[in-house]
Amino acid sequence: MSTHAVNILLVEDNPGDVVLTRESLNECKIDSNITVASDGVQALSVLDRSKTEGEGAFPDIILLDLNLPKLSGFAVLNAIKTDGILKRIPVMVLSSSQAPEDIIRCYDYHANCYVRKPNSIDGYINFARRIDEFWFSFAKLPSQA
């Protein structure tokens, strides 16, 4: 279990998936501050504001859907990973796509991992537990350096 509140940027246009993500994090008792961006343009705007607000304003991790309105998840991922400041933030791509070209493209853009989007509340809870176990309890995040 995480020992401090983690800042999560959830980039997701499906309100149902947003609710499932929030509920699963709460169910797993993960102390988190979640900022939701419902499209790619909004996601980059949130990240740009983080740059002006300073180090503590950056998300600890980004959960990124690929199929977004206005600006695709691929474009958002590329913008993050080519930015000298933002590139350190771990990005977990969440997608319903299992297309090999999508997976390869995400890793070509330096995604930290690619995960198939859960399709049930139990799947989301399992996903949240694994995020907590690895990213928030085992791994050291850039914000903890």
C-alpha positions as CSV (number, residue, x, y, z in Angstrom):
1,M,0.0,0.0,0.0
2,S,1.3,3.5,-0.8
3,T,2.6,5.5,2.1
4,H,1.8,9.0,0.7
5,A,-0.8,10.5,-1.5
6,V,-0.1,10.0,-5.1
7,N,-1.0,12.4,-7.9
8,I,-2.6,10.7,-10.9
9,L,-3.4,12.2,-14.2
10,L,-6.2,10.0,-15.7
11,V,-6.6,10.8,-19.4
12,E,-9.9,9.1,-20.3
13,D,-12.9,10.3,-22.3
14,N,-15.3,7.5,-21.1
15,P,-17.1,8.6,-17.9
16,G,-17.8,5.0,-17.0
17,D,-14.1,4.1,-17.1
18,V,-13.3,7.2,-15.0
19,V,-15.8,6.1,-12.3
20,L,-14.5,2.5,-12.3
21,T,-10.9,3.8,-12.0
22,R,-11.8,6.1,-9.1
23,E,-13.9,3.3,-7.3
24,S,-11.1,0.7,-7.7
25,L,-8.5,3.1,-6.3
26,N,-10.8,3.8,-3.4
27,E,-11.6,0.1,-2.9
28,C,-7.8,-0.6,-2.7
29,K,-7.4,2.3,-0.2
30,I,-4.9,4.1,-2.4
31,D,-4.4,7.6,-1.1
32,S,-4.6,9.5,-4.4
33,N,-5.4,12.8,-6.0
34,I,-6.9,12.2,-9.4
35,T,-7.0,14.8,-12.1
36,V,-9.1,13.8,-15.1
37,A,-8.5,15.1,-18.6
38,S,-11.3,14.0,-21.0
39,D,-9.3,14.6,-24.2
40,G,-5.8,14.9,-25.4
41,V,-5.7,18.7,-25.6
42,Q,-7.0,19.0,-22.0
43,A,-4.3,16.5,-20.9
44,L,-1.5,18.6,-22.4
45,S,-3.0,21.7,-20.9
46,V,-3.0,20.1,-17.4
47,L,0.7,19.2,-17.9
48,D,1.6,22.7,-19.2
49,R,0.0,24.2,-16.0
50,S,2.1,21.7,-13.9
51,K,5.2,23.2,-15.5
52,T,4.3,26.7,-14.5
53,E,3.2,25.7,-11.0
54,G,6.4,23.8,-10.2
55,E,7.8,20.5,-9.2
56,G,5.0,19.5,-6.7
57,A,2.3,20.0,-9.3
58,F,3.4,17.2,-11.6
59,P,1.5,13.9,-11.6
60,D,3.4,11.0,-10.1
61,I,1.9,8.8,-12.9
62,I,-0.2,9.2,-16.0
63,L,-2.9,6.7,-17.0
64,L,-3.5,7.3,-20.7
65,D,-6.2,6.0,-23.0
66,L,-5.3,5.9,-26.7
67,N,-8.7,6.7,-28.3
68,L,-9.3,10.3,-27.3
69,P,-11.1,13.1,-28.9
70,K,-9.3,16.2,-30.2
71,L,-5.8,14.7,-29.9
72,S,-5.0,11.0,-29.8
73,G,-3.3,9.2,-27.0
74,F,-0.4,8.5,-29.3
75,A,0.1,12.3,-29.9
76,V,-0.2,12.9,-26.1
77,L,2.3,10.2,-25.3
78,N,4.7,11.5,-28.0
79,A,4.4,15.1,-26.6
80,I,5.1,13.9,-23.1
81,K,8.1,11.7,-23.9
82,T,9.7,14.3,-26.1
83,D,9.4,17.1,-23.5
84,G,12.6,17.6,-21.5
85,I,10.7,18.0,-18.2
86,L,7.6,15.8,-18.7
87,K,9.4,12.7,-20.1
88,R,10.3,11.4,-16.6
89,I,6.7,10.9,-15.6
90,P,5.7,7.3,-15.9
91,V,3.0,6.8,-18.5
92,M,0.8,3.7,-18.4
93,V,-1.2,3.3,-21.6
94,L,-4.6,1.7,-21.1
95,S,-6.4,0.6,-24.2
96,S,-8.9,-1.9,-25.3
97,S,-6.8,-2.5,-28.4
98,Q,-4.6,-5.6,-28.6
99,A,-3.4,-4.6,-32.1
100,P,0.4,-5.3,-32.3
101,E,1.0,-2.1,-34.2
102,D,-0.6,-0.1,-31.3
103,I,1.4,-1.8,-28.7
104,I,4.7,-1.4,-30.6
105,R,3.9,2.3,-31.4
106,C,3.4,3.0,-27.8
107,Y,6.7,1.5,-26.8
108,D,8.3,3.3,-29.7
109,Y,7.0,6.5,-28.1
110,H,8.5,5.4,-24.8
111,A,5.4,4.3,-22.8
112,N,6.4,2.8,-19.5
113,C,3.9,0.0,-20.0
114,Y,0.9,-1.0,-22.1
115,V,-2.1,-2.6,-20.3
116,R,-5.3,-3.9,-21.7
117,K,-8.1,-1.9,-20.2
118,P,-10.1,-4.0,-17.7
119,N,-13.7,-4.8,-18.6
120,S,-15.2,-5.3,-15.1
121,I,-15.1,-3.8,-11.7
122,D,-13.1,-6.8,-10.5
123,G,-10.7,-6.3,-13.3
124,Y,-10.3,-2.6,-12.3
125,I,-9.8,-3.5,-8.7
126,N,-7.1,-6.0,-9.7
127,F,-5.5,-3.4,-11.9
128,A,-5.5,-0.8,-9.0
129,R,-3.9,-3.4,-6.7
130,R,-1.1,-4.0,-9.2
131,I,-0.5,-0.3,-9.7
132,D,-0.2,0.1,-6.0
133,E,2.0,-2.9,-5.5
134,F,4.4,-1.9,-8.3
135,W,4.3,1.8,-9.0
136,F,3.4,3.1,-5.5
137,S,5.0,0.6,-3.2
138,F,7.9,-1.1,-5.0
139,A,9.2,1.3,-7.7
140,K,10.7,4.7,-6.9
141,L,8.9,7.4,-8.8
142,P,10.7,10.5,-10.1
143,S,8.7,12.6,-7.6
144,Q,10.3,10.6,-4.8
145,A,13.9,11.3,-5.9
